[in-house]
């Protein structure tokens, strides 16, 4: 099982996916560009890429559950 240090929390509001704080630049309340289909793919275990709209850093999501993205890099 992957370490919790490789996770980052997200929230869904309607069909929008938010991140409370960017792990790269620290900006708060980020509306991501992930679509519902992208999130579903991540939940099924498909590698998904998220370009942060605030600083253009790339997060590689290995999988997702209802609360967290599991990534390839240590974010905590």
Backbone as XML, in Angstrom:
<?xml version="1.0"?>
<chain id="A" units="angstrom">
  <residue number="1" name="UNK">
    <atom name="N" x="0.840" y="-1.182" z="0.000"/>
    <atom name="CA" x="0.000" y="0.000" z="0.000"/>
    <atom name="C" x="0.886" y="1.246" z="0.000"/>
  </residue>
  <residue number="2" name="UNK">
    <atom name="N" x="0.467" y="2.267" z="-0.713"/>
    <atom name="CA" x="1.204" y="3.517" z="-0.802"/>
    <atom name="C" x="1.152" y="4.281" z="0.512"/>
  </residue>
  <residue number="3" name="UNK">
    <atom name="N" x="2.175" y="5.068" z="0.749"/>
    <atom name="CA" x="2.250" y="5.881" z="1.953"/>
    <atom name="C" x="1.293" y="7.067" z="1.864"/>
  </residue>
  <residue number="4" name="UNK">
    <atom name="N" x="0.764" y="7.470" z="3.005"/>
    <atom name="CA" x="-0.162" y="8.597" z="3.061"/>
    <atom name="C" x="0.537" y="9.901" z="2.663"/>
  </residue>
  <residue number="5" name="UNK">
    <atom name="N" x="1.864" y="9.925" z="2.716"/>
    <atom name="CA" x="2.614" y="11.117" z="2.315"/>
    <atom name="C" x="2.492" y="11.390" z="0.823"/>
  </residue>
  <residue number="6" name="UNK">
    <atom name="N" x="2.039" y="10.415" z="0.074"/>
    <atom name="CA" x="1.876" y="10.551" z="-1.371"/>
    <atom name="C" x="0.428" y="10.852" z="-1.762"/>
  </residue>
  <residue number="7" name="UNK">
    <atom name="N" x="-0.336" y="11.388" z="-0.832"/>
    <atom name="CA" x="-1.739" y="11.712" z="-1.112"/>
    <atom name="C" x="-1.973" y="13.203" z="-1.011"/>
  </residue>
  <residue number="8" name="UNK">
    <atom name="N" x="-3.065" y="13.644" z="-1.634"/>
    <atom name="CA" x="-3.496" y="15.033" z="-1.492"/>
    <atom name="C" x="-5.027" y="15.057" z="-1.518"/>
  </residue>
  <residue number="9" name="UNK">
    <atom name="N" x="-5.653" y="15.746" z="-0.541"/>
    <atom name="CA" x="-7.120" y="15.756" z="-0.469"/>
    <atom name="C" x="-7.750" y="16.638" z="-1.545"/>
  </residue>
  <residue number="10" name="UNK">
    <atom name="N" x="-8.948" y="16.263" z="-1.929"/>
    <atom name="CA" x="-9.733" y="17.067" z="-2.869"/>
    <atom name="C" x="-11.181" y="17.048" z="-2.409"/>
  </residue>
  <residue number="11" name="UNK">
    <atom name="N" x="-11.974" y="17.958" z="-2.951"/>
    <atom name="CA" x="-13.399" y="18.027" z="-2.640"/>
    <atom name="C" x="-14.185" y="18.170" z="-3.930"/>
  </residue>
  <residue number="12" name="UNK">
    <atom name="N" x="-15.367" y="17.586" z="-3.937"/>
    <atom name="CA" x="-16.280" y="17.733" z="-5.078"/>
    <atom name="C" x="-17.458" y="18.584" z="-4.646"/>
  </residue>
  <residue number="13" name="UNK">
    <atom name="N" x="-17.778" y="19.549" z="-5.478"/>
    <atom name="CA" x="-18.975" y="20.362" z="-5.289"/>
    <atom name="C" x="-19.700" y="20.350" z="-6.621"/>
  </residue>
  <residue number="14" name="UNK">
    <atom name="N" x="-20.835" y="19.669" z="-6.613"/>
    <atom name="CA" x="-21.571" y="19.426" z="-7.856"/>
    <atom name="C" x="-20.640" y="18.664" z="-8.808"/>
  </residue>
  <residue number="15" name="UNK">
    <atom name="N" x="-20.337" y="19.228" z="-9.967"/>
    <atom name="CA" x="-19.428" y="18.549" z="-10.897"/>
    <atom name="C" x="-18.041" y="19.164" z="-10.895"/>
  </residue>
  <residue number="16" name="UNK">
    <atom name="N" x="-17.788" y="20.105" z="-9.996"/>
    <atom name="CA" x="-16.476" y="20.753" z="-9.905"/>
    <atom name="C" x="-15.609" y="20.040" z="-8.871"/>
  </residue>
  <residue number="17" name="UNK">
    <atom name="N" x="-14.316" y="20.036" z="-9.126"/>
    <atom name="CA" x="-13.356" y="19.391" z="-8.234"/>
    <atom name="C" x="-12.394" y="20.468" z="-7.743"/>
  </residue>
  <residue number="18" name="UNK">
    <atom name="N" x="-12.343" y="20.629" z="-6.425"/>
    <atom name="CA" x="-11.524" y="21.654" z="-5.786"/>
    <atom name="C" x="-10.410" y="21.013" z="-4.963"/>
  </residue>
  <residue number="19" name="UNK">
    <atom name="N" x="-9.318" y="21.761" z="-4.834"/>
    <atom name="CA" x="-8.248" y="21.413" z="-3.916"/>
    <atom name="C" x="-8.149" y="22.565" z="-2.929"/>
  </residue>
  <residue number="20" name="UNK">
    <atom name="N" x="-8.155" y="22.233" z="-1.652"/>
    <atom name="CA" x="-8.135" y="23.255" z="-0.600"/>
    <atom name="C" x="-6.897" y="24.147" z="-0.693"/>
  </residue>
  <residue number="21" name="UNK">
    <atom name="N" x="-5.728" y="23.520" z="-0.928"/>
    <atom name="CA" x="-4.488" y="24.276" z="-1.035"/>
    <atom name="C" x="-3.556" y="23.573" z="-2.011"/>
  </residue>
  <residue number="22" name="UNK">
    <atom name="N" x="-2.936" y="24.344" z="-2.881"/>
    <atom name="CA" x="-2.009" y="23.779" z="-3.857"/>
    <atom name="C" x="-0.764" y="23.266" z="-3.132"/>
  </residue>
  <residue number="23" name="UNK">
    <atom name="N" x="-0.350" y="22.020" z="-3.384"/>
    <atom name="CA" x="0.839" y="21.490" z="-2.713"/>
    <atom name="C" x="2.140" y="22.091" z="-3.245"/>
  </residue>
  <residue number="24" name="UNK">
    <atom name="N" x="2.077" y="22.792" z="-4.355"/>
    <atom name="CA" x="3.277" y="23.342" z="-4.979"/>
    <atom name="C" x="3.505" y="24.818" z="-4.650"/>
  </residue>
  <residue number="25" name="UNK">
    <atom name="N" x="2.454" y="25.642" z="-4.759"/>
    <atom name="CA" x="2.638" y="27.082" z="-4.538"/>
    <atom name="C" x="1.921" y="27.597" z="-3.286"/>
  </residue>
  <residue number="26" name="UNK">
    <atom name="N" x="1.014" y="26.796" z="-2.714"/>
    <atom name="CA" x="0.340" y="27.181" z="-1.485"/>
    <atom name="C" x="-0.938" y="27.982" z="-1.664"/>
  </residue>
  <residue number="27" name="UNK">
    <atom name="N" x="-1.298" y="28.303" z="-2.883"/>
    <atom name="CA" x="-2.539" y="29.058" z="-3.112"/>
    <atom name="C" x="-3.727" y="28.236" z="-2.613"/>
  </residue>
  <residue number="28" name="UNK">
    <atom name="N" x="-4.760" y="28.913" z="-2.107"/>
    <atom name="CA" x="-5.897" y="28.226" z="-1.515"/>
    <atom name="C" x="-7.120" y="28.239" z="-2.432"/>
  </residue>
  <residue number="29" name="UNK">
    <atom name="N" x="-8.010" y="27.272" z="-2.185"/>
    <atom name="CA" x="-9.295" y="27.136" z="-2.888"/>
    <atom name="C" x="-9.128" y="27.123" z="-4.401"/>
  </residue>
  <residue number="30" name="UNK">
    <atom name="N" x="-8.512" y="26.074" z="-4.896"/>
    <atom name="CA" x="-8.197" y="25.934" z="-6.315"/>
    <atom name="C" x="-9.297" y="25.125" z="-7.008"/>
  </residue>
  <residue number="31" name="UNK">
    <atom name="N" x="-9.910" y="25.719" z="-8.025"/>
    <atom name="CA" x="-10.841" y="24.999" z="-8.892"/>
    <atom name="C" x="-10.002" y="24.322" z="-9.959"/>
  </residue>
  <residue number="32" name="UNK">
    <atom name="N" x="-9.986" y="22.997" z="-9.971"/>
    <atom name="CA" x="-9.158" y="22.268" z="-10.940"/>
    <atom name="C" x="-9.882" y="22.156" z="-12.273"/>
  </residue>
  <residue number="33" name="UNK">
    <atom name="N" x="-9.141" y="21.723" z="-13.268"/>
    <atom name="CA" x="-9.717" y="21.517" z="-14.595"/>
    <atom name="C" x="-10.092" y="20.054" z="-14.824"/>
  </residue>
  <residue number="34" name="UNK">
    <atom name="N" x="-10.069" y="19.234" z="-13.776"/>
    <atom name="CA" x="-10.445" y="17.828" z="-13.927"/>
    <atom name="C" x="-11.923" y="17.705" z="-14.249"/>
  </residue>
  <residue number="35" name="UNK">
    <atom name="N" x="-12.210" y="16.859" z="-15.190"/>
    <atom name="CA" x="-13.598" y="16.572" z="-15.544"/>
    <atom name="C" x="-14.063" y="15.328" z="-14.790"/>
  </residue>
  <residue number="36" name="UNK">
    <atom name="N" x="-15.337" y="15.139" z="-14.742"/>
    <atom name="CA" x="-15.922" y="13.976" z="-14.073"/>
    <atom name="C" x="-15.345" y="12.673" z="-14.642"/>
  </residue>
  <residue number="37" name="UNK">
    <atom name="N" x="-15.166" y="12.639" z="-15.934"/>
    <atom name="CA" x="-14.608" y="11.452" z="-16.604"/>
    <atom name="C" x="-13.168" y="11.188" z="-16.150"/>
  </residue>
  <residue number="38" name="UNK">
    <atom name="N" x="-12.369" y="12.257" z="-15.993"/>
    <atom name="CA" x="-10.985" y="12.111" z="-15.526"/>
    <atom name="C" x="-10.948" y="11.544" z="-14.109"/>
  </residue>
  <residue number="39" name="UNK">
    <atom name="N" x="-11.821" y="12.052" z="-13.240"/>
    <atom name="CA" x="-11.879" y="11.565" z="-11.872"/>
    <atom name="C" x="-12.285" y="10.096" z="-11.840"/>
  </residue>
  <residue number="40" name="UNK">
    <atom name="N" x="-13.249" y="9.728" z="-12.648"/>
    <atom name="CA" x="-13.684" y="8.334" z="-12.701"/>
    <atom name="C" x="-12.551" y="7.428" z="-13.185"/>
  </residue>
  <residue number="41" name="UNK">
    <atom name="N" x="-11.794" y="7.885" z="-14.171"/>
    <atom name="CA" x="-10.641" y="7.112" z="-14.648"/>
    <atom name="C" x="-9.624" y="6.917" z="-13.530"/>
  </residue>
  <residue number="42" name="UNK">
    <atom name="N" x="-9.366" y="7.978" z="-12.763"/>
    <atom name="CA" x="-8.421" y="7.875" z="-11.645"/>
    <atom name="C" x="-8.935" y="6.898" z="-10.591"/>
  </residue>
  <residue number="43" name="UNK">
    <atom name="N" x="-10.223" y="6.897" z="-10.333"/>
    <atom name="CA" x="-10.802" y="5.968" z="-9.361"/>
    <atom name="C" x="-10.679" y="4.525" z="-9.840"/>
  </residue>
  <residue number="44" name="UNK">
    <atom name="N" x="-10.645" y="4.327" z="-11.148"/>
    <atom name="CA" x="-10.487" y="2.985" z="-11.711"/>
    <atom name="C" x="-9.024" y="2.583" z="-11.826"/>
  </residue>
  <residue number="45" name="UNK">
    <atom name="N" x="-8.102" y="3.466" z="-11.408"/>
    <atom name="CA" x="-6.686" y="3.131" z="-11.390"/>
    <atom name="C" x="-5.899" y="3.553" z="-12.608"/>
  </residue>
  <residue number="46" name="UNK">
    <atom name="N" x="-6.498" y="4.373" z="-13.472"/>
    <atom name="CA" x="-5.775" y="4.862" z="-14.639"/>
    <atom name="C" x="-4.984" y="6.114" z="-14.258"/>
  </residue>
  <residue number="47" name="UNK">
    <atom name="N" x="-3.759" y="6.180" z="-14.709"/>
    <atom name="CA" x="-2.910" y="7.351" z="-14.446"/>
    <atom name="C" x="-3.572" y="8.585" z="-15.070"/>
  </residue>
  <residue number="48" name="UNK">
    <atom name="N" x="-3.690" y="9.631" z="-14.279"/>
    <atom name="CA" x="-4.347" y="10.863" z="-14.703"/>
    <atom name="C" x="-3.440" y="12.034" z="-14.357"/>
  </residue>
  <residue number="49" name="UNK">
    <atom name="N" x="-3.389" y="13.012" z="-15.227"/>
    <atom name="CA" x="-2.541" y="14.180" z="-14.995"/>
    <atom name="C" x="-3.401" y="15.393" z="-14.678"/>
  </residue>
  <residue number="50" name="UNK">
    <atom name="N" x="-2.953" y="16.148" z="-13.686"/>
    <atom name="CA" x="-3.640" y="17.372" z="-13.298"/>
    <atom name="C" x="-2.638" y="18.512" z="-13.356"/>
  </residue>
  <residue number="51" name="UNK">
    <atom name="N" x="-2.883" y="19.471" z="-14.246"/>
    <atom name="CA" x="-2.072" y="20.680" z="-14.317"/>
    <atom name="C" x="-2.743" y="21.706" z="-13.410"/>
  </residue>
  <residue number="52" name="UNK">
    <atom name="N" x="-2.007" y="22.134" z="-12.386"/>
    <atom name="CA" x="-2.566" y="23.077" z="-11.432"/>
    <atom name="C" x="-2.748" y="24.433" z="-12.117"/>
  </residue>
  <residue number="53" name="UNK">
    <atom name="N" x="-3.950" y="24.995" z="-12.081"/>
    <atom name="CA" x="-4.197" y="26.262" z="-12.782"/>
    <atom name="C" x="-3.479" y="27.453" z="-12.143"/>
  </residue>
  <residue number="54" name="UNK">
    <atom name="N" x="-3.070" y="27.336" z="-10.903"/>
    <atom name="CA" x="-2.440" y="28.452" z="-10.195"/>
    <atom name="C" x="-0.963" y="28.608" z="-10.547"/>
  </residue>
  <residue number="55" name="UNK">
    <atom name="N" x="-0.224" y="27.497" z="-10.668"/>
    <atom name="CA" x="1.224" y="27.583" z="-10.878"/>
    <atom name="C" x="1.714" y="26.698" z="-12.028"/>
  </residue>
  <residue number="56" name="UNK">
    <atom name="N" x="0.791" y="25.987" z="-12.679"/>
    <atom name="CA" x="1.082" y="25.140" z="-13.835"/>
    <atom name="C" x="1.977" y="23.939" z="-13.507"/>
  </residue>
  <residue number="57" name="UNK">
    <atom name="N" x="2.066" y="23.567" z="-12.247"/>
    <atom name="CA" x="2.781" y="22.345" z="-11.868"/>
    <atom name="C" x="1.927" y="21.146" z="-12.241"/>
  </residue>
  <residue number="58" name="UNK">
    <atom name="N" x="2.589" y="20.030" z="-12.535"/>
    <atom name="CA" x="1.871" y="18.830" z="-12.969"/>
    <atom name="C" x="1.853" y="17.794" z="-11.851"/>
  </residue>
  <residue number="59" name="UNK">
    <atom name="N" x="0.647" y="17.385" z="-11.469"/>
    <atom name="CA" x="0.453" y="16.321" z="-10.492"/>
    <atom name="C" x="0.073" y="15.057" z="-11.264"/>
  </residue>
  <residue number="60" name="UNK">
    <atom name="N" x="0.783" y="13.971" z="-10.999"/>
    <atom name="CA" x="0.457" y="12.691" z="-11.621"/>
    <atom name="C" x="-0.326" y="11.872" z="-10.605"/>
  </residue>
  <residue number="61" name="UNK">
    <atom name="N" x="-1.578" y="11.599" z="-10.923"/>
    <atom name="CA" x="-2.469" y="10.867" z="-10.031"/>
    <atom name="C" x="-2.480" y="9.404" z="-10.453"/>
  </residue>
  <residue number="62" name="UNK">
    <atom name="N" x="-2.070" y="8.532" z="-9.539"/>
    <atom name="CA" x="-2.066" y="7.099" z="-9.816"/>
    <atom name="C" x="-3.434" y="6.490" z="-9.609"/>
  </residue>
  <residue number="63" name="UNK">
    <atom name="N" x="-4.120" y="6.963" z="-8.567"/>
    <atom name="CA" x="-5.471" y="6.497" z="-8.269"/>
    <atom name="C" x="-6.149" y="7.538" z="-7.391"/>
  </residue>
  <residue number="64" name="UNK">
    <atom name="N" x="-7.436" y="7.398" z="-7.246"/>
    <atom name="CA" x="-8.205" y="8.319" z="-6.414"/>
    <atom name="C" x="-9.257" y="7.524" z="-5.652"/>
  </residue>
  <residue number="65" name="UNK">
    <atom name="N" x="-9.604" y="8.032" z="-4.485"/>
    <atom name="CA" x="-10.753" y="7.497" z="-3.765"/>
    <atom name="C" x="-11.718" y="8.659" z="-3.572"/>
  </residue>
  <residue number="66" name="UNK">
    <atom name="N" x="-12.629" y="8.562" z="-2.644"/>
    <atom name="CA" x="-13.632" y="9.615" z="-2.471"/>
    <atom name="C" x="-13.070" y="10.885" z="-1.838"/>
  </residue>
  <residue number="67" name="UNK">
    <atom name="N" x="-11.872" y="10.822" z="-1.256"/>
    <atom name="CA" x="-11.322" y="11.976" z="-0.548"/>
    <atom name="C" x="-9.926" y="12.394" z="-0.988"/>
  </residue>
  <residue number="68" name="UNK">
    <atom name="N" x="-9.149" y="11.470" z="-1.545"/>
    <atom name="CA" x="-7.737" y="11.745" z="-1.807"/>
    <atom name="C" x="-7.308" y="11.325" z="-3.209"/>
  </residue>
  <residue number="69" name="UNK">
    <atom name="N" x="-6.336" y="12.084" z="-3.734"/>
    <atom name="CA" x="-5.574" y="11.663" z="-4.905"/>
    <atom name="C" x="-4.319" y="10.970" z="-4.385"/>
  </residue>
  <residue number="70" name="UNK">
    <atom name="N" x="-3.972" y="9.832" z="-4.940"/>
    <atom name="CA" x="-2.743" y="9.114" z="-4.620"/>
    <atom name="C" x="-1.781" y="9.403" z="-5.760"/>
  </residue>
  <residue number="71" name="UNK">
    <atom name="N" x="-0.643" y="10.020" z="-5.458"/>
    <atom name="CA" x="0.239" y="10.543" z="-6.491"/>
    <atom name="C" x="1.572" y="9.807" z="-6.559"/>
  </residue>
  <residue number="72" name="UNK">
    <atom name="N" x="2.372" y="10.193" z="-7.548"/>
    <atom name="CA" x="3.699" y="9.601" z="-7.734"/>
    <atom name="C" x="4.770" y="10.298" z="-6.921"/>
  </residue>
  <residue number="73" name="UNK">
    <atom name="N" x="4.448" y="11.432" z="-6.320"/>
    <atom name="CA" x="5.453" y="12.182" z="-5.575"/>
    <atom name="C" x="4.975" y="12.477" z="-4.148"/>
  </residue>
  <residue number="74" name="UNK">
    <atom name="N" x="5.933" y="12.615" z="-3.277"/>
    <atom name="CA" x="5.616" y="12.910" z="-1.871"/>
    <atom name="C" x="5.190" y="14.375" z="-1.779"/>
  </residue>
  <residue number="75" name="UNK">
    <atom name="N" x="3.968" y="14.612" z="-1.333"/>
    <atom name="CA" x="3.414" y="15.959" z="-1.253"/>
    <atom name="C" x="3.294" y="16.490" z="0.165"/>
  </residue>
  <residue number="76" name="UNK">
    <atom name="N" x="3.508" y="15.630" z="1.146"/>
    <atom name="CA" x="3.388" y="16.051" z="2.555"/>
    <atom name="C" x="4.724" y="15.971" z="3.250"/>
  </residue>
</chain>
